[in-house]
């Protein structure tokens, strides 16, 4: 199950925000418990005591009531005087409600508490035992804090804490972004600058050192593989050439043609192996018109079997020779495994150049389509024909190199349809690592 937000930066921001919010709530609770609650309880007791002294028929308690009123400001209002019930400010509501509960607890009976907006906030309290009289209680225990002070504490502190948390998260995410970009280079087999493994946190430096070591070993392994394949190709072509010369002097013409055909197939397979290993990584990109490249490749093949309908498309930043290899593999694949004519179209759709190639063969089974882009994978229609199974795999790798998207489908009217979408950009877009895509 995937949780939102998906990025480490977003998750860090969310965690920091929750932590700051929880700390603010706990601070408010602690402040209320230790700053307001003791004063509320004390004044509730003094209010009940003043009512008991001043409203008692025994006049001997009146001097004590007068001294308490002088000391605290709590006094009995004149008979018949009833305060107006003002709306309680939002900040005062918890205080007034708590005062009401404390008075009711001490009197053991319901009480009525009203907040009057005089020059200073005043509570008016009455109960059935007060005989209809009201007790006036100045809210000296309640400090109405300045709104700007509250705004600064409630908003500025969380924002500063959140900004600090995001800066920390950004500092941790930047090395990961550099690692991601470096991994994309490694995935293409291209040289990658060494990651700094001495200036960051110890954990990040350890990861960078391991990555640098891995990238160096992978690059060396790829060079060794390419060198080995080039050597094998060279060593095999020499005896193949001798075999072809020998076959041309055979008396049996049919046998000679069969051997020469097999040798040509083996030579084509070797070319595909070399093409798959090299994949154009060492070629510099440049602007090219895809329609012109298609015409060039079409001219080298049987043009009468290829129907091309060019559309109005802009130039693309591509690797020219590598793109021609892609087109050659697509058209050859359509002619060899499908049936002519092979239809080729180009058009511009939503800032993407769309190339479609369709043959008129039997198509492929639906379950074979997902694996046709894998190296050495071939559909059932190709089992009896020669080939390496690398044609579409090479095409897929070149499309990845140009940040495009490739899809295979059986056309409703018959045949296999290949659709390639290439983004229109002003520069060559470095591809992602091939392993990052699920084929």
N, C-alpha and C positions, 0 to 999 in steps of 0.2 A: 504494500500500500504506500502510495507516494503522498507526502505531506507538502502543503504549500506554506510559504514560498519555497520554490525549488532550489534557489541559489544559496550558497553559503553566506553571501552578503545579506540577503533578505532574511535568512534565518537568524543571523547574528543581530540584525536590527530588531527583529521580533523579540528575541530573548532579552536584549537590553531594555526594550520598551516595557516588557512584562515585569522585569526586575525593578525598574525605576518606579513603575506604577504601584507595584506591591509595597515598595519601601515608602512611597508617599502615603498610602492608605494606613500602613502600620504607624507612621509618624503621626498622622492625624489622630489615630486611636490612642496612642501613647500620650499625646499632648492633651487630649480631652480628659483622659483618665487622671492625669497628674496636675493639670492646670485648672480645669473648670470644675470637675466633680467634687473635690474637697470644699471649694467655696460654695457650691450649690447646697451641699449637705449642711454646711455650717449655717448658712443663712436660712435654710428651711427650719432648722432647730430654733434659731433666734426668732423667726417669724411666729412659730407656734408658742414659744415662751412669751413673746410680747403680747400675743392675743390672750394668753392665759393670765398674765399679770394685769393688763389694762381692762379687760372685759370682766374680770372677777368682781362680784358684788362687794367683796371684802376690800374696803378702801385702804387698808393697811399696805396693800401691794402697789398702790399708785406711785409712791416715790421710786420704787425699784423700776417700774415701767417707764417713768420719766427719764431716769438715768440711762436705761437701755436704749430709749429712743434718741437721747442726745448722743450716745456713743455710736449707734449704728445707723441712725436715720430712719429706722422702722417705726412707724406710728399708726395709730388708729385714725381712719378718716372720719370726718364729720358725719353725723347721722343723716341719712337721706342722700348722701353724695355717692354716685355710682359712676365709675369711669366708662368712657367709650371703649368699645372693643375694636382696637386697630388691627389691621392685618399684620401678621408677624413677618418680619424680614426672614429671608431664607436662612441666614446664619444664626438667627436667634431662636428658631423653632426647636432645635434639639435641646437648647438650654432651658427654655420655658417648659417644655414637656417633661424634662427631667426634674425640674423644680416642682412641678405639679405632682409627680409621682412621689417625691420625697415628702412633701407636705401631707399627702393622703396616707402615706405609711405611718407618719408620726401621729396624725389625728385619728387614724383608724376609721375614716369616713371619707366620702367623696368631697372634693374641693374644687373650686373654680378659680382659675388663674387667668388674668388678662394682662396684656402688655400695652402700656400707654406710651405714646411717643411724645414725651415732654422734652424739656431742654436736655435731659438725660433720660435714658430708658428706665422705666419704673414698672414694677410688677404690682398688680392689685390682686389680693387673695381674699377669698371668703369661703365659709363653710357653714353648714347648718348650726354648728355649735357657737358660731360667732354672733348669732342673733340678728342676722341681716346687716351687720357692720362689715366694712372692708378694711383690710390692713394694707397700708402702702409701704412697699419694699423697694428702695432704690437699688438698682443693679450695680452696686459698686464692685461686686465680685466678678462682673462680666466686663471684659475689655473688648470693645469693638475695634478690631485691628484695621489699620488703613488698607484700603482695597489694593493700592499699588504694592504694598508689602506682600499681601496675599498673592497677588498676581505674579510678582517676582519669584516668590517661593514655589508656587504651584505650577508655573509654566517655565520659567527660566532654568531652574535646576534640572527638571527632566530633559529639556532640550539640550543643555550642556552635556548631561550624562549620555544622552543618545548620540550626540555628535562625537563624543570621545569614544563610545563603543563602535560607531561606524568607522572611525579612523583606524581603530585597532583591527577591525574586520577587513578593511581595505588593505592594510599593511600585510595581512596574512593572505589575502586573495591575489594580490599582484604577483607574488612568486608562482602561484598556481596557474595564473594566466600565461606567464612566461613558459612554464613547463608544458602547458597545453600546446602553445605555438611550436615549441621545440619538438614535441612528440609528433606534430603534423609533418615536420620536415623528416624526421626519422622514418615515419610511415611511408614516405615517398622514396626513401633511400637517398636523400640528399644530405650533403654535409650541413651540420648545424653548429652554430657558435656555442662554445662551452658556457654552461650556466654558472653564475657566480656562486661559489660554495664556501665563501669565507666572510661575507658581510651580513648575513641574515641570522635569524634564530638558529640554534643548534639543530633542531629537528629539520628545518627547511634545508640547511646546508648539507645534512646527511642525505636527504632525498636527492638534492642536486648532484652530489658526488656519485651516488649510485646511478642516477640517470646518465651522467656524463660517461661513466664507465660502460653502461649498457649501450649507449649510442655509438661509442667508439668501436665496441666489439661487433655490433650489428653492421656498421658501415664496412668494417674490415671483412666480415663474413660475406657481405654482398659483393664486394670487390673480388674476393676469392672465387665466389660462385660465377660471376660474370667472366672472370679470366679462365676458369675451368671450362665453362661452356664454350667460350671462344676457341680455346685450344682443342676441345673435342670436335667442334664444328670444322675447324681447319684440318684436323687429322682425318676426319671422315670424308671430307670433300675430295681429298687427294685420291684415295682408292675408288671413290665413286666416279671420279673423272676417268680413271683408268678402265673401270668396268664399262663406262659408256662408250669409250673408244673401242674396246673389245667387242661390245655388242653391235656396234655399227658395221663390223666386218664379218658378222655371222652370216652364213649362207641362208639360214631360215629367217625370212623377212618377218613373219609373224612373231617368232620368238624374240627377234631383235627389237621390234616395236614394244613388246611387252616389257622387256628388261629396261629399255630406255624410259618408258612411262613410269615404271617403279622407281627408277633412279631420280627422275624429275620430282616424283612425289616425296621421296626422301629428302631431296634438296629443299623443297618447299617447306617441309616440316622443320628442317633445321633453321630456315629463315624465320619461321614463326617462333621457335624457341628463342632465338636471338632477339626478336622483336618484343617478346613478352618480358624478357629480362631487362632490356634497355628501356623500354616504354617511353622514350623521349625525354627522360629526366635531364639529359645533358644538352638539350636543344633550347636556344633562346627564343622567346615568343616574339611575335610581330603582328602587325595588322594584315588581315587577309580577307578576301571575299569568298565566302563559302561556295557560292554558285560557281565561281571560276575553278575552285579546287575540284568540285564534282565533275565539271566538264573535262578537266585534265585526266582524272581517273577514268571517267567514262570512255575517253578516247583510247586509252590503253587496253580496255576490255572490248567485248563485242558490243559496240554501240547500238546495233540494231535490236538487241534484246533488252536494252535499258531505255525506259521512257522517263525523261526528265522534264518536270514542270517547275521552273524556278519562280520564286516569288520575290517581291521587293523587300530585301533585307539589308541591314547595315553591315559594314565591315566588323569583324571580330578580332580581338586580340587572342591569337592562338599560336600554337607551335605548328608551323606549316607542314613539315614533313610528317610529323606525328599525326596530324589531322588527315593527311592523305592516306596514311596507313589505316586509319579508322575507316575511311570511305572505301578503300580497296577491300578490306575485310568484309564490310557489309555487303557490297555489291557481289563479291565473289561468293560469299555465303548464299546469297539469294539465287545466283545462277547455278551453283553447284548442288545445293540441297533442295531448292524449290524448282519452279518452272518459270520460264520467261512468259511474258515480259516482266522485268523488275521495275516497279514504279517508284520514282524518287520525286519528292516534293519538298519545297522549303517555303516558309512563311514566317511572319513576325506576329507574335501573340504576347501581349502584356509584358513588353520589354524582354522577351525571350525569343531567340531564333529557334524555330521548330523544324527539325529534319525528320522526314518520314520515308521509310523504305519498306516496300511491300512486294513480296513475290506471289506467284499464282500456284504454288505447290500445295501439297496436302496439309501443310501446317504441322503442328506438333501437339502431343497430348498435353492437356492442361496441367497435369501433375509434373510434366518435364520442364515447364517454363521456368520455375524458380531456380533450377539447377543449371540452366543453359549458360549462365554467366560465370559459372565456376570453371577454373582451369581443368582441362581434360574431360569435360562433360559434353556429351553429344546426345541428340535426340535419336529416337528409334529410326527415323527416316535416314539417318546418316550412318547407321551401323555397318552397312555393306559398302560404304564408300571410304576412300582414303582420307586421311586428315589427322590432325593432332588434337582437335577439340579445344584449341586455344583462340580461335578466331573471335568469338563473341567475348571471351574473357579479356582479350587485348582491347577490344572496343570499349568494354566497360571500364577498364583501367584508364583509358584515354579520356573518356567522358568524366570520370572522377577528377582527373588532372585539370580539366577545364571547369570544374565546379558545376557540371551539368547533371542532368537526370536522364536515365534511360529506362524504357519500359518495353516489354515484349507482350504481344497479344496475337491471338488468331483472329484474322479479319473475318467479319461475318460472311463475306462472299468467297472466302477461301484464301489460304496462304498465310504466311507469317508476316506480321507487321511490327516493325521496329520504330519506336519514336524516341528521338533524342532532343532534349531542350537545353540550350546553351544560353546563359545570361549575357545580356549586352552590357559590357563594362568598358570604361575608358582605359583600363590597364589590365594586365594579366593577373587574375585572382589566384593566389596560391591555394592549392587544393587542401582538403582535409586529409588526415591519414586514411588510407584505404580501409584499415581495420575498424574505423569508426562507423562504417555503414553496414547495415545488415542486408545482405543480398538475398 
